[in-house]
C-alpha cells in the first residue's frame, strides 16, 4: 500500500474506488503529474473514472493537505504527494521534468531580518532551474 493511501486511511478518509485509484496513481518518488496525466493513468486502472472526479479528488487532497499543488512555471499545475516532508523542486527548463530536492540548511533562517520587511514568515518555496541530463545530451 502506498504512503498516500496509508495516510488517507489513517485519517478515516472515505476510500471509494475512484479515490483509491487517484491515490495509487500519485504514489511514488518525484511524482508531479498534471490533472490530465492523473486522469490518463487512472483510466487505465478504472476505465469509467471521469475527468471531473479526478479534478474533484485532487482538489480534496490539496484541501486536506495530503497533496501539494505545484506551479513551477506557466504550464499546468502539478500534484505532489510528498506533502509531509519539506522539500524544494529542481525543474528542467526544456522538458519541464521536476525532481524533489532536500538541500541542507534552513532557507527561512537565511533570510535576514532586514529583508523580511515586517512579515511574519510562514514558509519558503524554492525552485532550482536548469537542464536535466536527458535534455543536455539531446
C-alpha positions as CSV (number, residue, x, y, z in Angstrom):
1,X,0.0,0.0,0.0
2,X,1.3,3.5,-0.8
3,X,2.3,6.1,1.7
4,X,-0.5,8.3,0.5
5,X,-3.1,5.5,0.8
6,X,-1.9,4.8,4.3
7,X,-2.1,8.4,5.3
8,X,-5.6,8.7,3.9
9,X,-6.8,5.6,5.6
10,X,-5.3,6.8,8.8
11,X,-7.4,10.0,8.5
12,X,-10.5,7.9,8.0
13,X,-11.0,9.4,4.5
14,X,-13.8,7.5,2.7
15,X,-12.0,5.4,0.2
16,X,-14.1,4.9,-2.9
17,X,-12.7,3.0,-5.9
18,X,-12.2,6.4,-7.7
19,X,-10.3,8.0,-4.8
20,X,-8.2,4.9,-4.3
21,X,-7.2,4.9,-8.0
22,X,-6.2,8.6,-7.9
23,X,-4.1,7.9,-4.7
24,X,-2.4,4.9,-6.4
25,X,-1.6,7.0,-9.5
26,X,0.1,9.6,-7.3
27,X,2.2,7.0,-5.4
28,X,6.0,7.2,-5.9
29,X,9.0,9.4,-5.6
30,X,9.3,12.6,-7.6
31,X,5.7,12.4,-8.8
32,X,4.5,15.7,-10.2
33,X,1.6,14.9,-12.5
34,X,-0.9,17.3,-14.1
35,X,-4.6,16.6,-13.5
36,X,-4.8,15.3,-17.1
37,X,-1.9,13.0,-16.6
38,X,-3.5,11.6,-13.4
39,X,-6.8,11.1,-15.3
40,X,-5.0,9.3,-18.2
41,X,-3.3,6.9,-15.8
42,X,-6.4,6.4,-13.7
43,X,-8.5,5.4,-16.7
44,X,-6.1,2.5,-17.4
45,X,-6.9,1.2,-13.9
46,X,-10.6,2.2,-13.7
47,X,-12.0,3.0,-17.2
48,X,-15.2,4.6,-16.0
49,X,-13.5,7.3,-13.9
50,X,-14.4,10.7,-15.1
51,X,-12.2,13.8,-15.5
52,X,-14.4,15.7,-13.1
53,X,-14.0,13.0,-10.4
54,X,-10.2,13.2,-10.8
55,X,-10.2,17.0,-10.6
56,X,-12.5,16.9,-7.6
57,X,-10.4,14.3,-5.8
58,X,-7.2,16.2,-6.4
59,X,-8.9,19.4,-5.0
60,X,-9.9,17.5,-1.9
61,X,-6.5,16.0,-1.4
62,X,-5.0,19.5,-1.7
63,X,-7.6,21.0,0.7
64,X,-6.9,18.3,3.4
65,X,-3.1,18.8,3.0
66,X,-2.2,15.4,1.7
67,X,-1.1,16.6,-1.8
68,X,0.7,19.8,-2.8
69,X,-0.4,21.8,-5.8
70,X,2.8,22.8,-7.5
71,X,3.1,25.6,-10.1
72,X,6.7,26.0,-11.2
73,X,6.1,27.8,-14.5
74,X,3.3,28.9,-16.7
75,X,2.4,25.3,-17.5
76,X,-0.4,23.3,-15.9
77,X,-0.5,22.9,-12.1
78,X,1.1,19.6,-10.9
79,X,0.2,17.5,-7.9
80,X,2.9,16.3,-5.5
81,X,2.1,13.6,-2.9
82,X,5.2,14.4,-0.9
83,X,3.3,16.8,1.3
84,X,4.7,15.9,4.7
85,X,8.4,16.1,4.1
86,X,9.7,19.7,3.5
87,X,11.4,19.9,0.1
88,X,12.0,22.2,-2.9
89,X,11.9,21.5,-6.6
90,X,14.5,21.2,-9.3
91,X,12.9,22.0,-12.8
92,X,14.3,21.4,-16.3
93,X,13.7,24.5,-18.3
94,X,13.4,22.5,-21.5
95,X,11.2,19.4,-20.9
96,X,9.7,20.5,-17.6
97,X,10.8,17.5,-15.6
98,X,10.6,18.1,-11.8
99,X,12.6,16.4,-9.1
100,X,12.2,16.8,-5.3
101,X,15.4,18.1,-3.6
102,X,16.3,18.4,0.0
103,X,19.1,20.9,0.4
104,X,20.9,21.2,3.7
105,X,20.2,24.3,5.7
106,X,17.2,26.3,6.6
107,X,16.2,28.9,3.9
108,X,13.9,30.6,6.3
109,X,16.8,31.3,8.7
110,X,18.8,32.5,5.7
111,X,16.5,35.5,5.1
112,X,18.0,38.4,7.2
113,X,15.6,40.3,9.4
114,X,16.2,43.4,7.3
115,X,14.8,41.6,4.2
116,X,11.6,40.5,5.9
117,X,10.0,43.9,5.9
118,X,8.0,43.2,9.0
119,X,6.5,40.0,7.5
120,X,5.9,37.0,9.8
121,X,7.3,34.3,7.5
122,X,5.2,31.0,7.5
123,X,7.0,29.1,4.8
124,X,9.5,29.0,1.9
125,X,9.1,27.7,-1.6
126,X,12.3,27.5,-3.7
127,X,12.7,26.3,-7.3
128,X,16.0,25.4,-8.7
129,X,16.1,25.7,-12.5
130,X,18.4,24.1,-15.0
131,X,18.6,21.5,-17.8
132,X,18.2,17.8,-17.0
133,X,20.7,15.2,-18.2
134,X,18.3,13.9,-21.0
135,X,17.9,17.4,-22.5
136,X,21.6,18.3,-22.1
137,X,22.6,15.3,-24.3
138,X,19.8,15.8,-26.9
